[in-house]
Amino acid sequence: WNGDQIKYVASPCQDEGFALHMDKMHLPSANPYIPCNLNLCSDLPKEATLGPRIEKNIHPPELLVSDDAYGRLWHRLDDRYCLPKAHLNFMIRNTAAEHIWDETTKSWIFDSDASMRSAMITSIFTDALAQETYDASLAGLHFSLSKSSSGFSLHCWGYSHHLTKFATNLLERFLVPQDKNFEATKATAPFLQENYVQSNKDRVVRYLASY
């Protein structure tokens, strides 16, 4: 699409120049997230391993752990598609993600500044780990971090062999401040908000009209 603005030149490689860069050339490092075990869960019934059962009803997940001081854990075995893949969803509950405490009413009220700060946290985290999670994405592992009125949600999915290690690394990194990406995210935040308003005017009007 650049037309004649870019010129391409083909020439033979000179042995002398090529030798100068040989010590800098190497194969990529081993990808620790490539799955080596694609076996299905042994708890699956035999008929489930024969192929997808699209017509099968999906049962609700089973509550395995319920601890007010620690959290709750649900699990549901995929006996419908039966793939060597899994999904891990973490809800990190924090009312302060979009609210502030009001001493007058003794309750949490929505705060746009708190919501913006939480949105910046998700952007900073995603940008900071883009390079580190590149190998994982090549190996079929992915993640997303979002915020809501309940707190932060971390969703990890892909091949189940290394999914637990991948999710654990993300949770550990989430607790570490990503200072080097703060300034870049802070600088782009106003432009993103302005672009959203300009490109979604009808949605913004409906939202404001509801109050």
Phi, psi and chi 1 to 4 in degrees:
 res  aa     phi    psi   chi1   chi2   chi3   chi4
   1 TRP       -  -13.3   57.6  -87.1      -      -
   2 ASN   -80.9   -5.0  -78.0  -48.0      -      -
   3 GLY    65.0 -128.7      -      -      -      -
   4 ASP   -94.4   11.7  -63.4  -29.0      -      -
   5 GLN   -71.6  -29.3  -62.2  179.2   16.2      -
   6 ILE  -110.3  127.0  -61.2  178.3      -      -
   7 LYS  -104.2  138.0  -58.9  -63.4 -176.8 -179.0
   8 TYR  -112.4  135.6  -62.9   91.7      -      -
   9 VAL  -127.2  131.3  177.2      -      -      -
  10 ALA  -111.8  129.7      -      -      -      -
  11 SER  -148.1  152.4   62.8      -      -      -
  12 PRO   -66.3  150.5   23.5  -34.3      -      -
  13 CYS   -80.8  127.2 -179.1      -      -      -
  14 GLN   -79.5  132.1  -59.4  -63.7  -30.8      -
  15 ASP   -58.7  -39.4  -66.1  -20.6      -      -
  16 GLU   -65.3  -45.7  -63.8   80.0    5.0      -
  17 GLY   -68.6  -35.4      -      -      -      -
  18 PHE   -66.7  -38.1 -175.4   73.7      -      -
  19 ALA   -65.0  -29.3      -      -      -      -
  20 LEU   -66.2  -24.9  -66.6  175.7      -      -
  21 HIS  -106.1    0.6  -59.3  -78.0      -      -
  22 MET   -61.8  -37.3  -81.2  -64.0  -65.1      -
  23 ASP   -71.1  -15.2   58.5  -24.3      -      -
  24 LYS   -94.3   -7.9  -60.2  178.7 -178.1  179.5
  25 MET   -94.1  135.3  -59.9  179.5   64.7      -
  26 HIS  -158.1  162.4   60.8   84.3      -      -
  27 LEU   -73.5  155.3  -67.0  173.7      -      -
  28 PRO   -60.8  152.1  -21.0   32.0      -      -
  29 SER   -66.0  157.5  -57.7      -      -      -
  30 ALA   -62.1  136.9      -      -      -      -
  31 ASN   -88.6  111.2 -170.7  -23.0      -      -
  32 PRO   -73.1   -7.2   28.5  -35.1      -      -
  33 TYR  -101.8   -1.9  -66.4  107.4      -      -
  34 ILE   -65.9  124.4  -67.0  179.2      -      -
  35 PRO   -69.9  135.6   25.9  -33.5      -      -
  36 CYS  -111.6  -12.2  -58.6      -      -      -
  37 ASN  -123.7  110.6 -175.4   -6.9      -      -
  38 LEU  -110.3   20.5  -60.2  178.7      -      -
  39 ASN   -69.0  147.0  -65.5  -28.8      -      -
  40 LEU   -83.0  160.4  -63.2  175.1      -      -
  41 CYS   -61.6  137.3  179.5      -      -      -
  42 SER   -70.2  -14.7   57.7      -      -      -
  43 ASP   -79.3   -8.6  -65.9  -23.6      -      -
  44 LEU   -71.5  139.5  -74.8  169.5      -      -
  45 PRO   -67.2  154.6   23.3  -32.5      -      -
  46 LYS   -59.0  -39.5 -176.4  177.0 -179.5 -179.9
  47 GLU   -66.6  -23.2   58.8  -88.3   16.0      -
  48 ALA   -73.6  -25.9      -      -      -      -
  49 THR   -82.8   -5.1   62.3      -      -      -
  50 LEU   -81.8  -18.5  -59.3  178.8      -      -
  51 GLY   158.7  169.3      -      -      -      -
  52 PRO   -60.8  142.6  -20.4   31.6      -      -
  53 ARG  -119.3   80.1  -59.7 -174.2  -65.6  174.6
  54 ILE   -61.3  -34.2  -52.2  -61.0      -      -
  55 GLU   -77.5   -9.2   71.4  -73.1  -12.0      -
  56 LYS   -72.6  136.8 -172.0 -178.0 -175.6  -56.7
  57 ASN   -69.3  145.5  -65.8  -31.7      -      -
  58 ILE   -93.5  119.9  -60.6  178.3      -      -
  59 HIS   -85.4  151.0  -60.7  -68.2      -      -
  60 PRO   -65.9  155.3   23.6  -33.7      -      -
  61 PRO   -67.4  156.5   24.6  -34.1      -      -
  62 GLU   -95.9  133.3  177.9 -175.5   -0.2      -
  63 LEU   -80.6  114.5  179.6   61.4      -      -
  64 LEU   -96.0  -37.0  -58.6 -179.9      -      -
  65 VAL  -134.8  133.6  177.7      -      -      -
  66 SER  -138.4  102.0 -179.0      -      -      -
  67 ASP  -135.3  116.1 -172.8  -18.6      -      -
  68 ASP   -61.0  -30.0  -67.2  -21.9      -      -
  69 ALA   -85.5  -17.6      -      -      -      -
  70 TYR  -116.5  -48.5  179.5   76.1      -      -
  71 GLY   145.5 -169.5      -      -      -      -
  72 ARG  -128.7  147.6  -74.7  173.6  -70.6  179.9
  73 LEU  -130.7  124.7  174.1   65.2      -      -
  74 TRP  -113.9  155.3  -75.9  -88.5      -      -
  75 HIS  -148.2  138.5  174.0  -97.3      -      -
  76 ARG  -139.3  124.6 -174.9  177.0   69.0   81.8
  77 LEU   -81.0  130.0 -174.3   63.4      -      -
  78 ASP   -80.0   97.3  177.4   20.0      -      -
  79 ASP  -105.6   19.2   57.7   -6.4      -      -
  80 ARG  -102.9  -50.3 -166.9 -178.9 -166.3 -171.5
  81 TYR  -101.2  -29.0  -65.0   99.6      -      -
  82 CYS    54.0   62.4  -57.4      -      -      -
  83 LEU  -111.0  154.5  -61.9  174.1      -      -
  84 PRO   -77.1   47.0   30.0  -35.4      -      -
  85 LYS  -129.1  163.5  -63.3 -177.2  177.2 -178.2
  86 ALA  -151.2  164.5      -      -      -      -
  87 HIS  -125.9  134.7  -71.3 -106.0      -      -
  88 LEU  -121.3  124.1  -64.9  176.3      -      -
  89 ASN  -120.1  125.5  -67.0  -74.9      -      -
  90 PHE  -117.8  126.9  -58.3   91.1      -      -
  91 MET  -107.2  111.0  166.9   58.3   74.3      -
  92 ILE   -95.8   95.6  -53.7  172.3      -      -
  93 ARG   -71.0  128.7  -67.1 -165.3  175.4  -84.6
  94 ASN  -158.6  104.8 -172.2  -14.7      -      -
  95 THR   -62.0  -27.4  -50.8      -      -      -
  96 ALA   -70.4   -4.7      -      -      -      -
  97 ALA   -61.7  -32.8      -      -      -      -
  98 GLU  -137.2    9.9  -71.2 -169.0  -11.0      -
  99 HIS  -135.9  163.0  -57.3   80.3      -      -
 100 ILE  -129.2  155.0   58.3  172.8      -      -
 101 TRP   -82.8  127.5  178.9 -104.0      -      -
 102 ASP  -103.5  114.5 -176.8   44.0      -      -
 103 GLU   -68.2  -27.6  -73.0  -67.2  -17.8      -
 104 THR   -67.1  -48.8  -56.6      -      -      -
 105 THR   -94.2   -7.0   60.5      -      -      -
 106 LYS    56.0   46.2  -60.0  -62.7 -179.2 -178.4
 107 SER  -153.3  167.3   62.4      -      -      -
 108 TRP   -85.7  134.2  -69.5   92.8      -      -
 109 ILE  -125.5  151.1   59.6  173.9      -      -
 110 PHE   -65.0  141.7  176.3   79.4      -      -
 111 ASP  -137.0  121.7 -178.8   68.5      -      -
 112 SER   -66.1  -33.8   57.9      -      -      -
 113 ASP   -65.5  -42.8  -71.1  -19.9      -      -
 114 ALA   -63.3  -39.9      -      -      -      -
 115 SER   -64.8  -40.0  179.2      -      -      -
 116 MET   -66.6  -41.5  176.0   59.5   69.0      -
 117 ARG   -62.8  -39.4  -72.6 -167.6  -66.9  -92.2
 118 SER   -67.2  -37.8  -63.5      -      -      -
 119 ALA   -64.0  -37.4      -      -      -      -
 120 MET   -66.6  -36.0  -70.6 -176.4   63.5      -
 121 ILE   -60.8  -44.4  -71.2  176.2      -      -
 122 THR   -65.0  -39.1   60.6      -      -      -
 123 SER   -68.4  -43.4  -62.8      -      -      -
 124 ILE   -61.5  -44.2  -68.2  171.2      -      -
 125 PHE   -63.7  -45.0 -178.4   78.8      -      -
 126 THR   -64.3  -42.5  -57.6      -      -      -
 127 ASP   -67.6  -40.3  -68.5  -17.6      -      -
 128 ALA   -65.5  -32.3      -      -      -      -
 129 LEU  -100.1    7.7  -90.4   69.8      -      -
 130 ALA   -59.2  -44.4      -      -      -      -
 131 GLN   -73.5  -39.6 -175.8  173.0   -4.4      -
 132 GLU   -67.9  -32.0  -65.7 -176.3   29.7      -
 133 THR   -94.1    6.8   57.0      -      -      -
 134 TYR   -63.1  -46.3  177.2   72.3      -      -
 135 ASP   -60.1  -39.5  -76.2  -12.0      -      -
 136 ALA   -63.6  -41.0      -      -      -      -
 137 SER   -64.9  -35.9   65.5      -      -      -
 138 LEU   -64.9  -29.8  -67.1  178.9      -      -
 139 ALA   -91.8    9.3      -      -      -      -
 140 GLY    87.8   21.2      -      -      -      -
 141 LEU  -113.4  135.4  -64.8  177.7      -      -
 142 HIS  -139.7  163.8  -50.1  -81.5      -      -
 143 PHE  -151.3  160.7   83.3   97.7      -      -
 144 SER  -146.5  144.0   66.1      -      -      -
 145 LEU  -123.7  127.9  178.6   68.0      -      -
 146 SER  -137.6  163.6   60.0      -      -      -
 147 LYS  -121.6  154.2   60.1   91.6  179.0  173.8
 148 SER  -149.1 -174.4   66.9      -      -      -
 149 SER   -68.1  -15.7   58.0      -      -      -
 150 SER   -92.2  -19.6  -60.4      -      -      -
 151 GLY   144.5 -140.9      -      -      -      -
 152 PHE  -114.1  141.3  -65.0   93.0      -      -
 153 SER  -119.6  124.8  -62.9      -      -      -
 154 LEU  -111.4  121.3  177.0   63.5      -      -
 155 HIS  -116.9  122.3  178.3 -156.9      -      -
 156 CYS  -121.8  137.2  -53.3      -      -      -
 157 TRP  -151.4  159.1   69.8   95.5      -      -
 158 GLY   141.4 -160.0      -      -      -      -
 159 TYR   -62.3  134.2  -70.6  100.9      -      -
 160 SER   -76.4  -15.3   54.6      -      -      -
 161 HIS   -57.9  -48.4 -174.1 -158.8      -      -
 162 HIS  -113.1   14.2  -63.9  -59.1      -      -
 163 LEU   -65.8  -38.7 -176.4   61.3      -      -
 164 THR   -63.0  -43.9  -58.3      -      -      -
 165 LYS   -63.8  -40.8  177.6  175.9   65.0  174.9
 166 PHE   -62.2  -47.4  178.2   59.6      -      -
 167 ALA   -67.2  -37.7      -      -      -      -
 168 THR   -63.6  -42.0  -58.4      -      -      -
 169 ASN   -61.6  -40.1  -68.1  -21.2      -      -
 170 LEU   -66.4  -42.4  -69.5  175.2      -      -
 171 LEU   -63.6  -40.4  -73.0  171.6      -      -
 172 GLU   -65.7  -40.5  -68.3  176.0  -11.1      -
 173 ARG   -70.4  -27.8  -70.2  -58.4  -55.2  -86.0
 174 PHE   -63.7  -25.9 -175.7   68.0      -      -
 175 LEU   -84.9   -5.3  -58.5  177.3      -      -
 176 VAL  -103.3  125.4  179.3      -      -      -
 177 PRO   -59.9  137.1  -22.0   32.8      -      -
 178 GLN  -106.6   71.0  -50.2  -64.9  -29.8      -
 179 ASP   -64.8  -35.4  -63.4  -25.3      -      -
 180 LYS   -66.0  -20.4   64.0  179.4 -178.8  179.5
 181 ASN   -99.6    0.2  -63.7   83.6      -      -
 182 PHE   -67.5  -49.3  173.2   75.1      -      -
 183 GLU   -62.3  -40.8  -68.0  -60.4  -29.2      -
 184 ALA   -64.3  -42.8      -      -      -      -
 185 THR   -68.2  -38.9  -58.0      -      -      -
 186 LYS   -63.0  -38.1  179.8 -179.0  177.4 -179.3
 187 ALA   -70.2  -34.0      -      -      -      -
 188 THR   -87.9  -16.5   57.4      -      -      -
 189 ALA   -57.1  -48.1      -      -      -      -
 190 PRO   -60.4  -37.2  -22.4   34.0      -      -
 191 PHE   -68.2  -38.0  -60.9  101.8      -      -
 192 LEU   -65.3  -40.9  -66.6  176.4      -      -
 193 GLN   -65.1  -42.3  -68.4  -63.1  -43.8      -
 194 GLU   -65.7  -41.4 -177.2  178.1   -6.8      -
 195 ASN   -64.1  -37.6  -70.2  -20.0      -      -
 196 TYR   -63.3  -45.0  175.3   81.5      -      -
 197 VAL   -64.3  -42.2  173.1      -      -      -
 198 GLN   -67.9  -35.4  -67.2  -62.9  -32.1      -
 199 SER   -92.2   -8.7   59.1      -      -      -
 200 ASN  -132.5   45.8  -62.5  -86.2      -      -
 201 LYS   -61.4  -41.3  -68.6 -177.6  178.1 -179.7
 202 ASP   -63.7  -38.8   56.0  -23.7      -      -
 203 ARG   -68.3  -39.9 -175.0 -178.9  -57.7  177.7
 204 VAL   -65.0  -40.6  174.2      -      -      -
 205 VAL   -63.8  -43.6  170.0      -      -      -
 206 ARG   -63.2  -37.3  -71.7 -163.9  -60.6  -91.3
 207 TYR   -66.0  -46.3  172.9   77.7      -      -
 208 LEU   -67.8  -33.2  -63.7  175.8      -      -
 209 ALA   -70.6  -18.1      -      -      -      -
 210 SER   -78.8   -8.3   62.9      -      -      -
 211 TYR  -106.1      -  -73.4   89.2      -      -
